[in-house]
Amino acid sequence: MLSTLVTGMAELITCDGTGPDGLGRRDRSALVAEDGLIGWIGPASQAPACDRRIDLEGRSVVPGFVDAHTHLIFAGDRSAEFVARMGGESYDGGGIASTVEATRAAGEDELRRLLAHRVAELRRQGTTTVEIKSGYGLSVTEEVRALRLAGEVTSETTFLGAHVVPAGADRADYLTLVTGEMLAAAAPYARWVDVFCEPASPHAFDEDEARAVLTAGAAAGLGLRVHGNQLAPGPGVRLAVELGAASVDHCTHLSDADVGALADARATTVATLLPGVEFSTRSPYPDAARLLAAGVPVALATDWNPGTCASSSMPFVIALAVRELGMTPAQALFAATATAAASLRRTDVGRLVVGAPADLTVLDAPSFTHLAYRPGVPLASALELPG
């Protein structure tokens, strides 16, 4: 087993929960990776002898970003829809149908090639753990295909047959399909089940329909996730809390009761915010400061998808969170790493501790604050360790 010493760091941010902001910041530190795991962390002056050495020459190191909400299995392009929204058109979920059509028409090799390119793009921007949803197939065969391909690159696969009701389908019949035959076929390839609970959209699912999807998914052994409260106030947050979902995502329009429910469920349910969506739709941003003040755990993710956020950049999301959501740079980084991992109910990623995977993201900067200070600059990349 070969060992690699990583040294020369301006700062090592472990996000291990220590210190006043939980970032566990260490100066003049070094780290040893062995067989893909962290074997030692300590002062650089006390570093053990290793087989290989990487000198980062004054760069910062943070945990690899955890992007806990993406839709990477798709084909096609919806840039014209983005242009229309910039011209004033609103978003209601209807454009998903065009992506479903393009994805169904794509061959498996083409989808696999697109997926590999997108995962490489994530790593170039510092993301080392990614959740991937289905939801652009909306048939038994296509949903299984999407999940099977996603499973080739991540263990965090999410069945989202309840993304929208397909054009021309009967709502009741489609719900029966999603909670029955489609779920049974998809469950072996998924860790999670998700639903777009958004009564404000004619294409998405109301509270009773979303409850049926989630309870069926739980009965099939899947963990629960919810798209909720994106377009307007609604039942998504309350339903997620009631059923013990690991995460409720978007959380753009929240009542005081919603915030209180999330605060009460802080040990169970994370609020995952997706500010790239608001940037791309000209919608109001969620209020992270309000949630954090109430004690709600807040995660950040990209929601990388072709319709409402065509960005794979967690650094961009961090910068938006600081600029628009009322978060400090420290809160935003923690939300993009440790709390994002918690939204996946993972403790092995999103922090740098002995025994954890050596998922290191290197910043071409002397401090993590540059993630927000220098938005749009390609500072972050996942460190590729030898061997």
C-alpha positions in Angstrom: 0.0 0.0 0.0 1.6 3.2 -1.2 1.3 6.4 0.8 1.2 10.0 -0.5 2.1 13.1 1.6 0.1 16.2 0.7 1.9 19.2 2.1 2.6 22.9 1.4 -1.0 23.9 2.2 -1.8 27.5 3.0 -4.7 26.1 5.1 -6.5 22.8 5.5 -10.2 23.1 6.0 -11.5 19.8 7.4 -15.2 20.7 8.0 -15.0 18.3 11.0 -17.3 20.4 13.1 -14.6 21.9 15.3 -13.9 25.6 15.8 -16.3 28.4 16.0 -17.6 27.9 12.5 -17.3 24.1 12.3 -14.6 24.3 9.6 -11.8 22.8 11.6 -9.3 25.1 10.0 -5.6 24.0 10.4 -2.6 26.0 9.4 0.8 24.6 8.4 -0.7 21.1 8.2 -0.1 18.0 6.1 -2.1 15.0 5.2 -1.2 11.4 4.3 -3.4 9.4 1.9 -3.1 5.6 1.8 -5.1 3.5 -0.6 -7.6 6.3 -1.2 -8.2 7.0 2.5 -6.8 9.6 4.9 -4.3 7.9 7.1 -2.9 10.9 9.0 -3.4 14.6 9.6 -1.1 16.8 11.6 1.6 19.5 11.6 3.7 19.6 8.5 6.8 19.6 10.6 5.8 16.1 12.0 4.8 14.5 8.8 5.8 10.9 8.4 7.9 9.6 5.6 5.8 8.6 2.6 6.3 6.9 -0.8 5.2 10.1 -2.7 4.9 13.8 -2.0 2.7 16.5 -3.4 3.6 20.1 -2.5 0.7 22.4 -3.0 2.9 25.5 -2.8 0.6 27.7 -0.7 -2.8 26.6 -2.0 -5.8 25.9 0.3 -7.4 22.5 0.6 -11.1 21.9 1.4 -13.2 18.7 1.4 -14.4 17.7 -2.0 -17.8 19.3 -2.7 -20.9 17.1 -2.3 -23.4 17.9 -5.0 -26.6 16.3 -3.5 -29.1 17.4 -6.2 -28.4 16.9 -9.9 -30.2 15.6 -13.0 -27.2 14.5 -15.1 -28.9 11.8 -17.3 -30.3 13.8 -20.1 -29.8 14.7 -23.8 -30.8 17.8 -25.7 -30.5 21.5 -25.1 -32.9 24.1 -23.7 -30.9 27.2 -24.1 -33.7 28.8 -26.0 -35.9 28.4 -23.0 -33.3 30.2 -20.9 -33.2 33.1 -23.3 -37.0 33.3 -23.2 -37.0 33.4 -19.4 -34.4 36.2 -19.5 -37.0 38.0 -21.6 -39.6 37.6 -19.0 -41.3 34.2 -19.5 -42.0 32.3 -16.2 -41.1 28.7 -15.4 -43.7 26.1 -14.6 -42.0 22.8 -15.4 -43.5 22.4 -18.8 -40.1 22.4 -20.6 -39.2 19.1 -19.0 -41.2 17.4 -21.8 -38.7 18.4 -24.4 -35.8 16.9 -22.4 -37.8 13.7 -22.0 -38.2 13.5 -25.8 -34.5 14.1 -26.4 -33.4 11.7 -23.7 -35.7 8.9 -24.9 -34.3 9.3 -28.4 -30.6 9.1 -27.3 -28.8 5.9 -27.5 -27.2 4.3 -24.4 -23.7 5.0 -25.6 -24.5 8.6 -26.2 -26.0 9.0 -22.7 -23.0 7.3 -21.1 -20.7 9.6 -23.0 -22.6 12.7 -21.9 -22.6 11.4 -18.3 -18.9 10.8 -18.3 -18.2 14.3 -19.6 -20.4 15.9 -17.0 -18.8 13.9 -14.1 -15.4 15.0 -15.3 -16.6 18.6 -15.4 -17.8 18.3 -11.8 -14.4 17.1 -10.7 -12.6 19.9 -12.5 -14.6 22.2 -10.3 -14.0 20.4 -7.1 -17.0 18.1 -6.7 -16.1 14.5 -5.6 -19.5 13.2 -4.5 -22.6 13.5 -6.7 -26.3 12.5 -6.4 -28.0 11.8 -9.8 -31.7 11.6 -10.4 -33.7 9.9 -13.1 -36.8 11.7 -14.3 -36.2 12.3 -18.0 -37.5 8.9 -19.0 -40.9 8.7 -17.5 -41.5 5.1 -18.7 -40.5 1.9 -17.0 -37.7 1.1 -19.5 -36.3 4.6 -19.7 -36.3 5.2 -15.9 -34.5 2.0 -15.3 -32.0 2.8 -18.0 -31.2 6.2 -16.5 -30.7 4.7 -13.0 -28.5 1.9 -14.3 -26.3 4.4 -16.1 -26.2 6.7 -13.0 -25.2 3.7 -10.9 -22.0 3.3 -13.0 -20.6 6.6 -11.6 -22.3 7.1 -8.2 -24.0 5.2 -5.4 -26.3 8.1 -4.8 -29.0 7.3 -7.4 -32.5 8.7 -7.1 -35.7 7.4 -8.7 -37.6 10.5 -9.9 -40.4 8.9 -12.0 -42.6 11.5 -10.3 -40.8 14.4 -12.0 -43.8 15.5 -14.0 -46.9 13.8 -15.6 -46.0 13.0 -19.2 -47.8 15.0 -21.9 -51.0 13.2 -22.8 -50.9 10.8 -19.9 -53.8 10.4 -17.5 -52.7 11.6 -14.0 -54.3 8.7 -12.1 -52.9 6.1 -14.4 -49.5 7.6 -14.4 -49.4 7.8 -10.6 -50.4 4.1 -10.5 -47.5 3.3 -12.8 -45.0 5.3 -10.8 -46.0 3.7 -7.5 -46.3 0.2 -8.9 -44.6 -1.3 -11.9 -42.1 1.5 -12.5 -41.1 1.6 -8.8 -40.7 -2.1 -8.7 -38.4 -2.1 -11.7 -36.4 1.0 -10.6 -35.9 0.2 -6.9 -33.0 -2.2 -7.4 -31.0 0.6 -9.1 -31.9 3.4 -6.7 -31.0 4.4 -3.2 -33.6 7.2 -3.0 -37.1 8.2 -4.3 -38.0 11.8 -5.0 -41.1 13.7 -6.1 -41.7 17.1 -7.6 -44.4 18.2 -5.1 -45.5 21.5 -6.5 -49.3 22.2 -6.7 -48.6 25.5 -8.4 -47.4 23.6 -11.5 -50.0 21.8 -13.7 -47.2 19.3 -14.6 -46.1 18.3 -11.1 -47.7 16.5 -8.2 -50.0 17.7 -5.4 -49.8 16.7 -1.7 -51.8 13.5 -1.9 -50.0 12.3 -5.1 -46.6 13.1 -3.6 -47.5 11.2 -0.4 -48.5 8.2 -2.4 -45.1 8.3 -4.2 -43.1 8.7 -1.1 -44.9 6.1 1.0 -44.6 3.6 -1.9 -40.9 4.3 -2.2 -40.4 3.9 1.5 -42.2 0.6 1.4 -39.8 -0.5 -1.3 -36.8 0.3 0.9 -35.8 3.6 -0.6 -34.8 6.8 1.3 -36.9 9.9 0.8 -36.2 13.2 -0.9 -38.6 15.9 -2.0 -38.6 18.8 -4.5 -40.7 21.3 -2.5 -41.8 24.9 -2.2 -40.0 26.0 -5.4 -42.6 27.9 -7.3 -45.0 29.0 -4.5 -45.8 28.1 -0.9 -47.1 24.6 -0.6 -47.1 21.3 1.2 -43.7 19.9 0.2 -41.7 20.9 3.2 -44.4 19.8 5.7 -44.8 16.5 3.9 -41.0 15.9 3.8 -40.8 16.5 7.6 -43.8 14.4 8.3 -42.4 11.4 6.4 -38.8 11.8 7.7 -37.3 12.7 4.3 -33.5 13.1 4.4 -33.8 16.3 2.4 -36.3 18.8 1.0 -34.9 20.7 -1.9 -35.5 24.3 -3.2 -37.3 25.7 -0.1 -37.7 29.0 -1.9 -41.2 29.9 -0.6 -41.5 29.1 3.1 -44.0 30.1 5.8 -43.1 30.5 9.4 -44.7 27.1 10.0 -42.5 25.6 7.4 -39.4 27.0 9.0 -40.5 25.8 12.4 -41.2 22.3 11.1 -37.7 22.1 9.6 -36.2 23.4 12.8 -38.0 20.7 14.8 -36.8 18.0 12.3 -33.2 19.3 12.3 -31.9 15.8 13.2 -33.7 14.2 10.3 -34.4 16.6 7.4 -32.0 19.0 5.7 -33.1 22.0 3.7 -31.1 21.9 0.4 -31.0 25.2 -1.4 -30.4 25.5 -5.1 -29.6 29.2 -5.9 -28.4 28.5 -9.4 -32.1 27.9 -10.2 -33.1 31.3 -9.0 -30.2 32.8 -10.9 -31.4 31.0 -14.1 -35.1 31.7 -13.7 -35.1 35.2 -12.3 -37.0 33.9 -9.3 -36.7 35.1 -5.7 -33.8 33.6 -3.8 -34.4 31.4 -0.7 -33.5 33.0 2.6 -30.7 30.8 4.1 -30.1 33.2 6.9 -33.6 32.8 8.1 -33.3 29.0 8.1 -29.9 29.1 9.8 -31.1 31.5 12.5 -33.8 29.0 13.3 -31.3 26.1 13.6 -32.2 24.4 10.4 -29.4 22.5 8.7 -28.8 24.0 5.2 -27.1 22.3 2.3 -26.2 23.7 -1.1 -26.4 21.9 -4.4 -26.4 22.9 -8.1 -29.6 21.2 -9.4 -27.6 20.8 -12.6 -30.2 20.2 -15.3 -30.9 21.5 -18.8 -33.9 23.6 -18.0 -33.4 25.7 -14.8 -29.7 25.5 -14.0 -27.2 24.4 -16.6 -24.3 24.9 -14.3 -22.1 22.2 -12.7 -20.2 24.7 -10.5 -20.4 24.3 -6.8 -18.0 27.3 -6.4 -20.6 29.4 -8.3 -23.3 28.1 -6.0 -21.2 29.1 -2.9 -20.7 32.6 -4.3 -24.4 33.0 -4.9 -25.2 31.8 -1.4 -22.9 34.4 0.1 -24.1 37.2 -2.3 -27.8 36.4 -2.4 -28.9 34.0 0.4 -27.4 35.8 3.4 -24.7 33.1 4.2 -21.2 33.8 5.3 -18.4 32.2 3.3 -17.8 29.7 6.2 -21.5 28.8 6.3 -21.7 28.3 2.5 -18.6 26.1 2.4 -19.9 23.9 5.3 -23.3 23.7 3.5 -21.6 22.5 0.3 -19.6 19.8 2.1 -20.6 18.5 5.5 -24.3 19.4 5.5 -24.7 18.3 1.9 -23.2 15.0 3.0 -25.7 14.9 5.8 -28.5 15.4 3.3 -27.4 12.1 1.8 -27.1 10.6 5.3 -23.4 10.2 4.8 -20.6 10.8 7.3 -17.7 9.5 5.3 -17.7 12.4 2.7 -17.9 16.1 3.0 -15.2 16.3 5.7 -11.5 15.4 6.0 -10.8 13.1 8.9 -8.7 10.1 9.4 -10.3 7.1 7.9 -12.4 9.1 5.5 -11.9 9.0 1.7 -9.1 11.3 0.6 -11.5 13.5 -1.4 -9.4 16.7 -1.5 -10.3 19.8 -3.4 -7.5 22.2 -4.0 -8.1 25.9 -4.4 -5.7 28.0 -6.4 -6.0 30.6 -3.6 -4.6 31.2 -0.1 -8.1 30.9 1.6 -11.5 29.3 1.1 -13.0 32.7 1.2 -11.8 33.2 -2.4 -14.6 30.9 -3.5 -17.0 33.8 -2.9 -14.5 36.6 -3.3 -13.6 35.6 -6.8 -16.8 34.3 -8.4 -16.5 32.8 -11.9 -12.7 32.2 -11.6 -11.8 28.5 -11.9 -10.1 28.1 -8.5 -11.2 24.7 -7.4 -10.4 21.2 -8.7 -10.4 17.7 -7.2 -6.9 16.5 -6.4 -6.0 13.4 -8.4 -3.8 11.3 -6.1 -1.2 9.0 -7.7 -2.1 5.3 -8.1 
